[in-house]
């Protein structure tokens, strides 16, 4: 079949909105007509990378309806609403790599990524497709597959924050506000949001931030350490910049030799260069530094819980989505707005609404 997609044809140029041709599903694949897709900072990293092979399909969080399945697919069937994600839904350590997609573009057969959602249809391996009930918004839930699993998952799955713990979150964009929401769900005692933008910091209060720090006005390390009497139990970097990587380590509270371990700094944002550790903080203080990729998630179990929290009002996905574009043709404006820092929370593209 043919469908429209946003294709990165040439580095540094606008995305081309063109038809691609998809093969029939093999026995383990699912064809999904998409309802909505999130626009994520990770795609900016891909667009800025001149070394990636092109043409390139992008996007990795969406909702849609199944239009066809392979013979070995049993967890969804034609007509089911689903979430599409970049985190395999149900694998073991021994599970082989999820196969990459295939498509034809301008008469050329191309091997694509293992998932893409900046398109009106996606043909994906069954591991990238999660069932979604008919009783929730397909627009609000379109960001579960990346923003929520990455942010909420970092708190619940990777860090395992406990009631009463103190938390600091550096960077409160689309992923950062999900980290805040996760900390609130975990019943953290004090949740400090750190950013450079007052508007985003004010917005962060809607998702559980009890305190805010504008890092363009004060030293955020000093501010957080002063607020907490020496540091937090858990600090999260939702940006991945060198400066924020240092800061989350510096605000993780030190332990005391012979008595207690120190706090935990969690890298959530994807670093674009080498990771360095501030001198003098390791091993002194016995702090922990961990990475969280996709919230250390097991989607077959975790995604239904995210949906349930959304239905209960504990995970306000509708408030997190602050910009909705009504067509795939708006993707270049969506990319520009995100890159310019104009988006508080998450932006999505809406391709189709359920009939």
N, C-alpha and C positions, 0 to 999 in steps of 0.2 A: 504494500500500500504506500501511498504518498501522503506526507504531512508537512506542515510548515514548521521550521525551526529557526532559532537564532544561531548563526554559524560564525565562529571566529575564523575568518578566511586568511587574514593577513594581520600580523602583529602591529598594533598601534592604530588600526583602522576601525571604524564603526562595525558593529556586528551586521552581517547580512541576513535579512529575513527572507529565506528562500525555501523551496520545497526540497525535502530529502526523501529517498525511497527506502522503505524498511522491508526486510525479508519476512516470510511467514514465520511465526513462532516455532522454535524447535521444542522438543518434549519438555524442557525445563523453563521455558520462557512464558512471560505474560505480556500481552499487549494492553496498554492502558491509555484511554483518552483522558487527558488531564483537565481538571477543573481549575486549579490554581497552583502557582509555584512561588516560593520565596526567592528573594534576591539577596545573596549572601556575600559578605566580604571575601570569602575564600575565592569566589570567582574573579574578584579584582586581582588577587594574587596571580591567578592563571592568565588573565588578560595582559598583565604586566610582564609576564615571563616570555622572553623572546626565544627560549630554547625549546618550548613545547611544540610538538608536531601539530601542524594544521593541515586541513580544516579540523576544527575542534568544536565539539558540542559541550554545553555547560549546564550548570544547575544541578542540585542534588536534594531538594526537599519539595514535595508536592502532594496533592490529592488528585484522585481521578476515579474513573469507573472502568472496570475490566471489560474489554470487548472480545478478547480471545485468550485461550490458554493452551499450553502444550499438554500432551497426554499424561505426563508425570506430575503435573501440578494438582495438588489436592486441597490446599488451604484456602484458595479463592476460586471463584468461578465467574463465568460471564454474567455481567450485571451487578457484581459486587462493587461497593465503594471501597477504596483502598487509600492508604498512605504510601508514598514512594520515598525512599530514604537511601542514604549512602552507607548505612551501617547494616551489615548482613543480619537477617532477622533471627537466625537460629543455627549457629554453627558451633563446632568444637575446635580444639587446637589442631586436630588432624584434618579438618575440612580443607579441601583444595581451594586455591584462589577463585573468587567468583569470576566467571568468564566475562570478557569485555563484549560490548555491543558491536553490531555491524550496521552500516548504512551506506547508501549510494548517494554521492553528491556530485552534481555536474558530470554524470557519467562515469565517475570513479568510485570503486569500492573502497571503503574506509573502515578501519578498525577504530571504534570509538572508546570512550570511558566505560566503566561498568554501570554507570547511571548518568542520565541527563534529564533535566526537567524544563529547560528553556525551549520547549517545543510543545506542539499541540497534542502529540502522541509520543509515548515512549515504549520501546520494546526492550524489556529488561529480564534478567534472570529472576526466578521466583524468590530468591533470597532478599531482593531489594523491594519487595512488595508486602505490605502489612494490612490485614483487614481493618476496615473502619465502619462503624455502625451508621445506620441511616438517620440517627437522631441527633446529629451534631452538625455544625457548620463546616462545610468543606473548605471555606475560605480561612476561617480561624485556625483550623487544624492543619493547614498546609505547611505551617512552620515547625510542626513537631519533628519532622524528619531530619532537621539539622539544628536550628536555633534552640529548640527545647531539649532535645537529647544531649546536645553539647553543653548547655548551660545548667539546666536542672540536673542532668546526669552527672555533671562534675561534682555537684554538692552531694547528691544522694548515692550515686554509684561509685565514684572515684574517691572522694574525700570522706564520705560517710560522717558528715556533720551531725552532731548530737544536740538534743535540747539544751539550751543555755550557753552553747559555744559562741564565741565572738568571731565575727567574719568581716573581712574587708574585700571589696570587689573593685579592681582597677579597670576602668573602661565599662561604661554602661550603655553600650549600643544594643543591637539585637540579641547578641549572646549574653552580654552582661546583665541585662534585665532578667533574663531567664535564670542566671546564677542567683540574683537577688530573690527571685520568686522561689527558687529551690531552697535557699537559706530560710526563707519564711516558712515554707512547708515543713522543713526540718526543725522548726521552732528554735532557731538560733536566738541567743539573747540580745545581741547587739549586731546590727548589720550596717556597715559603713560603705557608702558608695563614693568612689573617687573618679573624677573626670576633669576635663578642661572646660566644659561647657555648662553654664548655669542652667540652661533650659533642660538639658539632659539630666542634670542632677535633680532638678525639681520633679521631672518625670519619673526618676528612679524611686521617689517616695511612694508612688502608686504601687510599687512591686515589693515593698518590704524594707526599703532603706530607712533606718532609724536616724542616721546621721549622714551628712554629705560633706565632702571636701573638694574644693576647686583647686586643682594642682597648678593652675596658672597664677594663683594668688598667694598660696602658701606652700611650704615644703610639706608634701603629703606624708612623708615618712614621719617627720616630727609631729604632725597633726594627729595621725592615727595612733602613734605611740603615746602621745600625751592623753588622748581620749581614753585609752585602754590601760594606762598605767604600765606600759612596757611592751605592748604588742598583742596580736590577736591569735586565737587558736588556729584559724584558717584564713589564708589570703589567696585570692584568685586573680590571675592576670588574664583578662578577656581580650587583650590586644596582641601581645606577642612581640612588643618592641623591646629593645635592649634596656631602656630606662625603666620600663614597668617590670621587667623580669628582675632587675635589681631591687626595685621597691617592694615587691611582694616578699622577697626574702628578708629585707630589712624590717618589715613590720610583723613578720612571724615571731612570736614571743620566744625568747630564749628559755631553755630548760635550766635546771640546776644540777650540777654534777653530783651524782649519788642520790638524787631525790626524784627528779622528774625529767622526762623528755621535753623538747621544745615544740613550737607550733609547726604547722605544715603550710608550705607555699605550693600552690597548684597552678601549673602552666596550662591554660586552656586555649588561648589564641596561638595561632601557628607562627613561630618565629621565622623571619626571612633571612636570618644570618646565624652566626655562631652564638651559642649560649654561654655566657660567662657568669661566674659566681662572685659576688662582692667579697673582697679579701677580708679575712678576719671573722667571717660568720660561719665558717665550716672548718673543722668539726666543732669549734667552740659554740656552745648553745644547743648542740644536739638537735638542730632543726631538721625537718624533712623537706625535701624538694621532689615533687612528683609531677608527672605529666598525665593529662586526662585527654584521651582521644575518643570523641564520640561518647563522652560520659561513661566510659567503661561499660557500655550498655549491652543488654540482651533484649533486643526489641520485642521479641515474641511475648515477653513478660512485662517489659517496662512501658511500651507504648500504650497498651490498654490502661495502665495506671495513670499516665499523663492525661489521657482522654477523660478518665474518671475525675481527676483533680480539676480539669477544665469544666466539666459538667457541674461539679460542686461549687465552682467559683474560686477555688484555691489557686488556680493557674489561669489568670485572666488573659488568654491569648488574644481575645478581641481588642483589648487595650494596647497590647504589644504591637499590633499592626497599625501603623500610623499613616501609611500611604498605600492605596490600592490602584494599580493601573488596570485599565479595562481591555487591554489587548496585547498580544505578543509584539505588535509593532511599536509599543512604547518602551521596549527593553533598553534601547540606547539612552533614553532619558532617565530611566531607572538607574542605569549604571552611572550616569553623570551625577545624578542627585546623591547617590550613595557615596561616590568618590569625593564629592564636594562637602560632605558632612552635613547635608541638609535633612537627613532622615533620623528622627528620634525613634528608637525601636526598630521595627522590621517593615520593609516594603514587600509587597507581593504583586504578581501579575495574575489577573483573573481571565482565563481563556473562555470558560463556559460555566453556566450555572445549571444545577440539576433541573431536569424537567419535572 
